Amino acid sequence: MKNKILIITFIAVVVALFFAFDLDRFLTLEYIKNSRQEFQVFYDQNPFLTVFSFFLVYVLVVGVNLPGATVLGLAGGALFGFTVGVLTISFASTIGATLACFFSRHLFRDYVQRKFGDRLEKVNRGIEEEGAFYLFTMRLIPAIPFVVINLLMGLTTIRLRTFYWVSQLGMLPGTMVYVNAGKELGKIDSLSGIVQPGLLISFALLGIFPLVVKKIVGLVKVRRNV
């Protein structure tokens, strides 16, 4: 009970501060695009502080399920470039996702399993039979909302350390695609930049990625059942 009170208090404080200070206005593509030069100057002068602050914000946004994670992913690519952006966002998003899973587990699992255990039977059976691969498959399919996976897995018996490393691997391809798209967006200084090959390829990847993943997952499942 004490843990639940602490978790609820923490989440309530973070959410209250987020909306009280209207922080969501900073998590828009328009704001980030207009402020990119200022951010770049600050980043050049304070690289560690910038990356660390961005990292903490991303963890909190994902951990408490606040809006803006997708925009932050694009912003990371525009501000930090591909390599630093991928490393920062990959670890921040995974830690944030693990926090969300942890919160869900301690706040809702007992109640949900007691009330809706029959509806969660398929998920529980998937975890028992396929273990880490079940979560890995879910992470690779963009059609399944990121937030839903975090909360849903918290209602299962999967170990948090397993959830962490599988999520780290499973979310990495999508992170790379989004960061690369953000990197290309950061190069646009005029409307003519919209037709740059790099940007067009990046957004083509965003569209093709789910189809490729679906095909790969299907082939893997077939091989596992042979």
Long-range contacts (C-beta under 8 A, 24 or more apart in sequence): 3-106, 4-106, 4-107, 7-103, 7-106, 7-107, 8-107, 11-64, 11-103, 14-60, 14-64, 14-66, 15-64, 15-66, 18-64, 18-66, 24-66, 24-67, 24-68, 27-61, 27-67, 27-68, 27-71, 27-72, 28-71, 29-71, 29-74, 29-185, 32-71, 32-74, 32-75, 32-78, 33-78, 33-185, 33-188, 36-78, 36-79, 36-186, 39-79, 40-79, 43-79, 43-80, 50-79, 51-80, 51-84, 51-88, 54-79, 54-80, 54-88, 54-92, 55-88, 55-91, 55-92, 58-88, 58-89, 58-92, 58-93, 58-96, 59-92, 59-95, 59-96, 59-99, 60-96, 61-96, 62-92, 62-93, 62-95, 62-96, 62-97, 62-99, 62-100, 62-146, 62-150, 63-95, 63-96, 63-97, 63-99, 63-100, 63-103, 64-99, 64-100, 64-103, 65-100, 65-147, 65-150, 65-151, 69-93, 69-96, 69-146, 70-178, 73-175, 73-178, 73-179, 73-182, 74-178, 74-179, 74-181, 74-182, 74-185, 75-182, 76-179, 76-182, 77-178, 77-179, 77-180, 77-181, 77-182, 77-183, 77-184, 77-185, 77-186, 78-182, 78-183, 78-185, 78-186, 79-186, 81-183, 82-176, 82-179, 82-180, 82-183, 85-179, 85-182, 85-183, 86-172, 86-175, 86-176, 86-179, 89-175, 89-178, 89-179, 90-168, 90-171, 90-172, 90-175, 91-168, 93-171, 93-175, 94-164, 94-167, 94-168, 94-171, 95-164, 97-146, 97-149, 97-150, 97-163, 97-167, 97-171, 98-160, 98-163, 98-164, 98-167, 100-147, 100-150, 100-151, 100-154, 101-150, 101-151, 101-153, 101-154, 101-160, 101-163, 102-154, 102-160, 103-154, 104-150, 104-151, 104-152, 104-153, 104-154, 104-155, 105-154, 105-155, 105-160, 108-151, 108-154, 108-155, 109-154, 109-155, 109-156, 112-155, 113-155, 120-155, 120-156, 123-152, 123-155, 123-156, 124-156, 124-157, 127-156, 127-157, 127-158, 128-157, 131-158, 131-162, 132-162, 132-166, 133-224, 135-162, 135-163, 135-166, 135-167, 135-170, 136-166, 136-169, 136-170, 137-170, 137-217, 137-220, 137-221, 138-170, 139-166, 139-167, 139-169, 139-170, 139-171, 139-174, 140-170, 140-173, 140-174, 140-213, 140-216, 140-217, 141-210, 141-213, 141-214, 141-217, 142-174, 142-209, 142-210, 142-213, 143-210, 146-171, 173-209, 173-213, 174-209, 177-202, 177-205, 177-206, 177-209, 178-206, 180-205, 181-205, 181-206
